[in-house]
Amino acid sequence: MMEMAKNVDLVRGSRNVFHDLDLPDADAELMKARLAAKINAVLNERKLSARAAGKLVGVVHSDIVNIRNAKLKGFSVERLVRIVNALGCRVELQIRTTARFKAA
């Protein structure tokens, strides 16, 4: 029988896994991940292959395959926004001041 851990620390995340992992450009990485998730959702909803999606949005099908596989290193936020727009979606940006910088 497996022994259970007795003391487990629970840490509340920041809602940005990239920030929680102390990765550089965490906000941009989160935006890219959310854009890629939307692209994948639309492609799934429309049952589009990578080749058909590439033709529709004006990129090579290997770019769509990379987005599908969350390989986003070669993509800018701007490029992913263009793909989302080409799929008929609108992107809105919301900016909030963090508690650390709010006036006392």
HELIX and SHEET records of a PDB file:
HELIX    1   1 VAL A   17  ASP A   20  1                                   4    
HELIX    2   2 ALA A   26  ARG A   46  1                                  21    
HELIX    3   3 ALA A   50  VAL A   57  1                                   8    
HELIX    4   4 HIS A   61  ARG A   68  1                                   8    
HELIX    5   5 VAL A   77  ALA A   86  1                                  10    
HELIX    6   6 ALA A   99  PHE A  101  5                                   3    
END                                                                             
